[in-house]
Amino acid sequence: MLRRLFRIVAGFTLLVVGLILSLPGVPGPGLLIAIGGLAILSEHFRWARRILAWAKKQALRARDKVRERRDRGRVPRS
């Protein structure tokens, strides 16, 4: 019970700190910290699992878009 409470408090702390660090003008890896908090909270809350799944989907879409742009300028090797 105490371990679960600690993990929930730690998850919310990371989430809030990450969101604060992601504000413009505040230095730091805010989104990465917030995602870490969501990963911890996703073990206990369905809403955190849904947000984490959405964030993963957006990250994969961004990765694919970057790869498309990178590959568009390349000349195929023969």
Backbone as a printed PyTorch tensor [residue, N CA C, xyz], in Angstrom:
tensor([[[  0.8210,  -1.1910,   0.0000],
         [  0.0000,   0.0000,   0.0000],
         [  0.8710,   1.2630,   0.0000]],

        [[  1.8930,   1.2660,   0.8340],
         [  2.7760,   2.4270,   0.9130],
         [  3.5810,   2.5900,  -0.3820]],

        [[  3.9850,   1.4660,  -0.9650],
         [  4.7300,   1.5140,  -2.2250],
         [  3.8580,   2.0980,  -3.3420]],

        [[  2.5920,   1.7010,  -3.3830],
         [  1.6660,   2.2110,  -4.4000],
         [  1.4860,   3.7210,  -4.2290]],

        [[  1.3060,   4.1600,  -2.9980],
         [  1.1430,   5.5860,  -2.7270],
         [  2.3950,   6.3570,  -3.1430]],

        [[  3.5680,   5.8130,  -2.8530],
         [  4.8200,   6.4660,  -3.2340],
         [  4.9260,   6.5880,  -4.7510]],

        [[  4.5660,   5.5230,  -5.4630],
         [  4.6500,   5.5540,  -6.9250],
         [  3.6690,   6.5800,  -7.5130]],

        [[  2.4880,   6.6760,  -6.9400],
         [  1.5100,   7.6420,  -7.4370],
         [  1.9940,   9.0670,  -7.1800]],

        [[  2.5010,   9.3260,  -5.9900],
         [  3.0290,  10.6650,  -5.6790],
         [  4.2120,  10.9900,  -6.5860]],

        [[  5.1090,  10.0270,  -6.7800],
         [  6.2590,  10.2540,  -7.6600],
         [  5.8060,  10.5140,  -9.0950]],

        [[  4.8150,   9.7680,  -9.5670],
         [  4.3080,   9.9640, -10.9260],
         [  3.7070,  11.3380, -11.1190]],

        [[  2.8760,  11.7740, -10.1610],
         [  2.2920,  13.1080, -10.2660],
         [  3.3540,  14.1970, -10.1510]],

        [[  4.3430,  13.9760,  -9.3090],
         [  5.4220,  14.9560,  -9.1710],
         [  6.1830,  15.1030, -10.4820]],

        [[  6.5420,  13.9800, -11.0910],
         [  7.2390,  14.0360, -12.3830],
         [  6.3700,  14.6820, -13.4590]],

        [[  5.0950,  14.3650, -13.4500],
         [  4.1840,  14.9360, -14.4420],
         [  4.1160,  16.4530, -14.3020]],

        [[  3.9340,  16.9460, -13.0940],
         [  3.8280,  18.3920, -12.8770],
         [  5.1520,  19.0910, -13.1830]],

        [[  6.2620,  18.5390, -12.7090],
         [  7.5710,  19.1450, -12.9870],
         [  7.8300,  19.1530, -14.4940]],

        [[  7.4980,  18.0690, -15.1620],
         [  7.6930,  18.0090, -16.6050],
         [  6.8590,  19.0320, -17.3480]],

        [[  5.6200,  19.2140, -16.9170],
         [  4.7720,  20.2180, -17.5720],
         [  5.2880,  21.6280, -17.3280]],

        [[  5.7940,  21.8850, -16.1260],
         [  6.3740,  23.2030, -15.8470],
         [  7.6200,  23.4230, -16.7010]],

        [[  8.4610,  22.4030, -16.8200],
         [  9.6920,  22.5430, -17.6140],
         [  9.4060,  22.6530, -19.1080]],

        [[  8.2240,  22.2260, -19.5480],
         [  7.9200,  22.3110, -20.9700],
         [  7.3550,  23.6780, -21.3610]],

        [[  7.1540,  24.5550, -20.3800],
         [  6.6880,  25.9020, -20.6900],
         [  7.7770,  26.6690, -21.4330]],

        [[  7.3800,  27.5780, -22.3190],
         [  8.3810,  28.3770, -23.0340],
         [  9.2160,  29.2010, -22.0660]],

        [[ 10.4950,  29.2180, -22.2960],
         [ 11.4030,  30.0050, -21.4820],
         [ 11.9560,  29.2800, -20.2710]],

        [[ 11.4740,  28.0760, -20.0070],
         [ 11.9640,  27.2990, -18.8700],
         [ 12.8460,  26.1840, -19.4270]],

        [[ 14.1320,  26.1830, -19.1130],
         [ 15.0240,  25.1750, -19.6840],
         [ 14.8350,  23.8090, -19.0360]],

        [[ 15.0320,  22.7850, -19.8280],
         [ 14.9720,  21.4300, -19.2970],
         [ 14.1860,  20.4980, -20.2090]],

        [[ 14.3600,  19.2060, -20.0030],
         [ 13.6690,  18.1930, -20.8290],
         [ 12.2550,  17.9270, -20.3140]],

        [[ 11.4140,  18.9280, -20.4040],
         [ 10.0860,  18.8580, -19.8000],
         [  9.2160,  17.7260, -20.2860]],

        [[  9.1010,  17.5600, -21.6000],
         [  8.2150,  16.5230, -22.1190],
         [  8.6980,  15.1210, -21.7550]],

        [[  9.9910,  14.9200, -21.7450],
         [ 10.5050,  13.5950, -21.3750],
         [ 10.1910,  13.2690, -19.9160]],

        [[ 10.3160,  14.2550, -19.0540],
         [ 10.0040,  14.0370, -17.6390],
         [  8.5090,  13.7890, -17.4620]],

        [[  7.6760,  14.5480, -18.1820],
         [  6.2330,  14.3640, -18.0900],
         [  5.8330,  12.9710, -18.5840]],

        [[  6.4600,  12.5030, -19.6450],
         [  6.1590,  11.1670, -20.1590],
         [  6.5990,  10.1070, -19.1600]],

        [[  7.7110,  10.3390, -18.4850],
         [  8.1250,   9.4240, -17.4200],
         [  7.0890,   9.3550, -16.3110]],

        [[  6.5530,  10.5010, -15.9330],
         [  5.4990,  10.5210, -14.9230],
         [  4.2550,   9.7820, -15.3860]],

        [[  3.9010,   9.9740, -16.6500],
         [  2.7480,   9.2460, -17.2000],
         [  3.0000,   7.7430, -17.2220]],

        [[  4.2250,   7.3470, -17.5140],
         [  4.5510,   5.9190, -17.5320],
         [  4.3620,   5.3040, -16.1450]],

        [[  4.7570,   6.0250, -15.1140],
         [  4.5670,   5.5220, -13.7480],
         [  3.0800,   5.4900, -13.4040]],

        [[  2.3710,   6.5620, -13.7530],
         [  0.9510,   6.6450, -13.4190],
         [  0.1010,   5.6680, -14.2330]],

        [[  0.5900,   5.2660, -15.4070],
         [ -0.1950,   4.3720, -16.2680],
         [ -0.3890,   2.9880, -15.6470]],

        [[  0.4350,   2.6510, -14.6720],
         [  0.2550,   1.3710, -13.9810],
         [ -0.9460,   1.4080, -13.0390]],

        [[ -1.4130,   2.6240, -12.7110],
         [ -2.4810,   2.7560, -11.7260],
         [ -3.7460,   3.4140, -12.2730]],

        [[ -3.6330,   4.1910, -13.3590],
         [ -4.7660,   4.9600, -13.8540],
         [ -4.9660,   4.7520, -15.3550]],

        [[ -6.2080,   4.5270, -15.7450],
         [ -6.5360,   4.3090, -17.1490],
         [ -6.3110,   5.5760, -17.9750]],

        [[ -6.6270,   6.7430, -17.4170],
         [ -6.4540,   7.9850, -18.1610],
         [ -4.9810,   8.2030, -18.5150]],

        [[ -4.0910,   7.8230, -17.6230],
         [ -2.6580,   7.9780, -17.9110],
         [ -2.2310,   7.0190, -19.0200]],

        [[ -2.8020,   5.8010, -19.0360],
         [ -2.4970,   4.8510, -20.1180],
         [ -2.9470,   5.3990, -21.4570]],

        [[ -4.1360,   6.0230, -21.4810],
         [ -4.6390,   6.5640, -22.7410],
         [ -3.7650,   7.7150, -23.2320]],

        [[ -3.3780,   8.6100, -22.3400],
         [ -2.5250,   9.7340, -22.7410],
         [ -1.1600,   9.2380, -23.1940]],

        [[ -0.6090,   8.2490, -22.5000],
         [  0.6850,   7.6930, -22.8750],
         [  0.6130,   7.0120, -24.2420]],

        [[ -0.4690,   6.2910, -24.5000],
         [ -0.6440,   5.6460, -25.8130],
         [ -0.7530,   6.7070, -26.9070]],

        [[ -1.4680,   7.7900, -26.6280],
         [ -1.5980,   8.8750, -27.6020],
         [ -0.2300,   9.5050, -27.8700]],

        [[  0.5460,   9.7360, -26.8160],
         [  1.8750,  10.3330, -26.9740],
         [  2.7950,   9.4240, -27.7890]],

        [[  2.7230,   8.1190, -27.5530],
         [  3.5340,   7.1830, -28.3390],
         [  3.1450,   7.2250, -29.8020]],

        [[  1.8300,   7.2710, -30.0610],
         [  1.3410,   7.3230, -31.4420],
         [  1.8260,   8.5960, -32.1400]],

        [[  1.7730,   9.7350, -31.4390],
         [  2.2360,  10.9880, -32.0210],
         [  3.7410,  10.9600, -32.2760]],

        [[  4.4920,  10.3530, -31.3680],
         [  5.9450,  10.2580, -31.5480],
         [  6.2840,   9.3960, -32.7550]],

        [[  5.5680,   8.2970, -32.9400],
         [  5.8170,   7.4410, -34.1000],
         [  5.4540,   8.1450, -35.3980]],

        [[  4.3670,   8.9050, -35.3880],
         [  3.9840,   9.6670, -36.5810],
         [  5.0500,  10.7080, -36.9180]],

        [[  5.5650,  11.3830, -35.9040],
         [  6.6120,  12.3840, -36.1310],
         [  7.8710,  11.7160, -36.6690]],

        [[  8.2320,  10.5540, -36.1000],
         [  9.4100,   9.8350, -36.5790],
         [  9.2520,   9.4480, -38.0500]],

        [[  8.0850,   8.9420, -38.4080],
         [  7.8440,   8.5350, -39.7920],
         [  7.9020,   9.7260, -40.7430]],

        [[  7.3850,  10.8580, -40.2920],
         [  7.4130,  12.0540, -41.1230],
         [  8.8470,  12.5300, -41.3540]],

        [[  9.6700,  12.4750, -40.3260],
         [ 11.0780,  12.8660, -40.4610],
         [ 11.7910,  11.9140, -41.4100]],

        [[ 11.5260,  10.6130, -41.2790],
         [ 12.1610,   9.6390, -42.1810],
         [ 11.7420,   9.8520, -43.6250]],

        [[ 10.4620,  10.1800, -43.8520],
         [  9.9970,  10.4430, -45.2150],
         [ 10.7300,  11.6340, -45.8120]],

        [[ 10.8460,  12.7050, -45.0530],
         [ 11.5300,  13.8990, -45.5560],
         [ 13.0000,  13.6210, -45.8080]],

        [[ 13.6160,  12.8440, -44.9290],
         [ 15.0310,  12.5110, -45.0980],
         [ 15.2330,  11.6530, -46.3380]],

        [[ 14.3670,  10.6640, -46.5310],
         [ 14.5220,   9.7480, -47.6550],
         [ 14.1110,  10.3600, -48.9860]],

        [[ 13.2940,  11.3800, -48.9520],
         [ 12.8330,  12.0260, -50.1870],
         [ 13.9950,  12.6860, -50.9370]],

        [[ 14.9830,  13.1740, -50.2100],
         [ 16.1040,  13.8480, -50.8270],
         [ 17.2380,  12.9310, -51.2380]],

        [[ 17.1440,  11.6570, -50.9130],
         [ 18.2320,  10.7240, -51.2200],
         [ 18.1090,  10.1650, -52.6250]],

        [[ 19.2710,   9.8670, -53.2010],
         [ 19.3120,   9.2210, -54.5050],
         [ 19.5350,   7.7460, -54.2480]],

        [[ 18.6850,   6.8810, -54.8200],
         [ 18.8760,   5.4370, -54.5990],
         [ 20.2110,   4.9370, -55.1150]],

        [[ 20.8370,   4.0370, -54.3780],
         [ 22.1070,   3.4500, -54.8030],
         [ 21.8440,   2.3070, -55.7760]],

        [[ 22.8230,   2.1110, -56.6930],
         [ 22.6710,   0.9790, -57.6060],
         [ 23.7580,  -0.0320, -57.4310]]])
